[in-house]
Amino acid sequence: MKTTLITGASGGIGEAIAKRLAEKKENLTLVARNETKLKLLSQELSQKYNVNVDFIAADLFDPQAPEAIYQECRHRELEVSSLINNAGMGSGGEFAGADLKNLENMLQLNNGALVSLTHLFMQDMLKQKAGTIVNMGSLISFAPVPYMALYGASKAFVRFLSQALYEECKPYGVHVMFFAPGLTSTNFMEAAALKNETGDALIAGAPTQTADQVAEEFINAYYERKRAAVSGRMNRFAVKLLTLVPNSVIAASSARTFKKRTNQKG
């Protein structure tokens, strides 16, 4: 059975996308750590939209999880025709003061798991000469942002990887898309431990969308088979401006703004 696999599907943007795709009559396989939430969401979507919704509870902080997910899909005879790498986490504050294990976990989730899942499921898509892979990025991937240095770098990695894989896969009929939300009203800030002065300084004045608004823009880009898309009109305008300014200037200006907002010197 063909299915669309979505990671980070138990809440936020992932859950909103799952609902939109179920409404479009796509069969789904939902992946996240919270088995209870996955079970409830799977039941809700299958009953409401009359589609097949599977779920796999997995911890993508574990480097072995992607292989386990892939093998479980094969065991269930699920053909993943679309892979949406949505799971991710952020961090903020001074790089040197961050907990190293948390930084390593973020890289594993944002990059390691994404690379592994993409590599595993891409093999089958290339053989079938069909399939879609969506890698979820962020507006922050377009510029170096001090005090969110590693998070931004992890999303820049996703952007460049996706752009390169788009060209590699195009001759085989496999589509790769990079999708970049901006600031979204989810539990992202809480999960990144940024509900504090640091977080307030980093996001002050940033345009915000709801998860449903992001999902709506995602669905349009997904079915139009865009190679890349940024969610939010103001965010798209910001990206255009960023291309006109050297990265060194952006980084220096961002650092000065953050220090001013937090009353730091230097």
N, C-alpha and C positions, 0 to 999 in steps of 0.2 A: 504494500500500500504506500502511495506517495504521501509525504508529509513535509511540513515546514517546521524545522527545529529552531526554537527560540531560547537562548540562554538568558538568565536574569529575568525570568518570566513571571515571578511571583508578586511583583509590585511595580510601581512607577511606570516608566516608558515601556518596559517589556510587557507588562500586563495590558497596557492600553493598546499596544500593537497587536497582541494576541486577540483581543476582542475585535479589533477591526478586521483582522484576517479571517477570523471565524465567521464574522458577518459576511465576508466575501466567499464563504463556503470552502475555505482551505482547511484540510486536515492538519492538526497541529501536534507537535511533541514539545512539551514545556519542560525546561530544565532550570532548577534552582536548588538551593539548600533546604528550603522549608517545605518538607513533604506535606504537611497539613494544608498550607496555602495552595500548593500545587494541586492537591486532590480536590479541594473545594472549587478552585477555578476551572479545572478540567471538567468536573461535573456540570458546573454552571454553563460553560460554553457548549458542551456537547448537547445538553438538553435544550438550550435556547436556540441554537443555530443548526442543530441536526448534523453535526460533523463529528468525525472521530478525533478525539483529543486524548493523547497519551501523555504521561509525564514520567520523568526520570529525576529522582532526587540525587543530586551530586554536588560535591564541594569542589569548585574549580580552583580553590587555593591548592588543592592536591595535584601535583603534576601528572599523576596517573589517571586522573578523572576523565580527561578527553578520550583516551583509549577505551576506558570502561564504558563511556557513553556510546562510542562508535560500535563496540561489540554488542551492547545491549540492543541497539537499533537493528543490527544484523540478526540477532537472536529473535527479535519480534517481527522480522521480515518487513521492516520499515525502510522505504527508499526515501532518503532525505533529498528532496528536489530543491529545497531552499534552506539555507543555513543563515540564521540571523544572529550574529555574535554581538549580543546586546550587553551581556554582563560586564560590569566594570565598577571601579571605585576610585575615589579621589583622595587627596591629602593637601594640606596647606600649612604654611608656616616656614620657618627657616629650615633648610635642608639638613644642616649639621645637627639641629636639635631634635630631629624626628627620630622615632624608634625605627631601627634598621629592619627589624622583622616586619613591621607594617609596610615599609617601603618595598621590601622583597615580595610580600603578599600582593601588593598592588601591581607590581610588574608581572607576577605570575598570572593574575586575573586579567589585567588589561592587555597583556601581550602574549605571555606563554600559553595560556589556555586558548586564546584566539588563534595563534599560529598552529597549535596542534590540531584543533578542531577543523580549521580551514584545510590543512594538509590532508587529514584523514578523509574528510567527506569530498574534497575536491577530486580525489582519485576516481571515485565512482562517477562523479559528474562528468569528468573528461571522457570516461569510457562510454557513457550514455550520450555524450555530445549535447548535454542539456543540463541546466541547473542555474541557480542564483545564490551568490554569497554576498551578504551585507555585513559590513564591519562598521560598528557604531563608534564614531569619533566624538569630537567636541569642538566647539568654537575656539577653544584654547589651543587647538593643534596648529593654528595659523600664525602663532607668534610666541616667542619666549616670554614667559610671565614669571618674574621672580616671586618667591614665596608660594608658588605652585609649580615649582621647577620640574619635578619628576613626573607629576601628573600630566603637565603639558607635553613633556617629552614623550611620555608613553602614548599619548594620543597623536602626536606628530608621527611617531613610528607607524601607527595604524593607518594614517592618511597616506604616507608614502608607500607602504606595503600594498594598500588597496589599489592605488593608482598604477603601480607596476603590474600587479596581478591582473588588473583589467585588460591590459595589453597582452599578457601571456595567454590568458584564457579565451580572449575574443575569437581567435581562429577555430576554437573547438566548440563554440556555441554556448560557453559558460559565461554568465554575466557576473561581474564583481562591482559592487557599489559601496562607496564611502558616504555615510550619512552623519552630519554633524549638528546635534542640537546645541543650543546655547543654555543659559541658566534656566532650569526647569523646576517647577514646584513639586518636588518629590522629597524623599527622605535622604537625598544625596548629601546635604550639608551635615545632617546628623550622623550619617554613616561615616563621613570623612572627618568627624569630630571638629566641624567648623562652625557650630552654632556658638560663636564667641566673638570677641573683638577682632581676631584675625580674619574670620570668615566675613564679618560685616565690612571690614576694610577692603577685602578682595572683591566683593560683589556689589559694593555700593553703586547705585545708579544703573546697574546692568538690567537690560530688558528681560522680562521673565515670561515664559510660557507655561501652560499647564501640560501635564503628560498627554492629555487628550488632544491638545492642539499640536503637539509634536507628532503624535501618532497619525493625525490627519495629513500632515505634510509628508510624513514618511510614506504613507500608503500611496499618495500621488506619485512620489518619486519612484517608489518600488514598482508600480505597474507601468510607469512610463520608461522604466529601465534606464534611468539616468546613471551615469558613471559616478557622479558625486552630487550631493545636495546639502545645503545648509538650511536649517529650520529657523524661520522667523525673518520677516522683512528687514527689521533693524539689524539683525545679525548678518544678513547677506550684505547689507550696506557697509557694515563694519569690516567685513572681509575684504571688500573692494578697497576700502581706505587703507587697510593694513598692507596691501600689496604695493602701495605707493611710498611706504615709509621703511627705511632700513631696520632690520631686526635689532641692531645695537641701540638705535634711538628708542624703539618700542620698549626694550628691556629696561633701559635707564629711566625712561619716563614712568613706567609701571612701578619701578622700585621707589622712585621719589614720591609718587602718589601714595603708595602703601605706607611709607614711613611717616608722611605728613598726617595721614588718617589715624595712625596709631601713636602719634607723638614721639616717634623715634628720631634720633639724631644720626647724621652721617649721610 
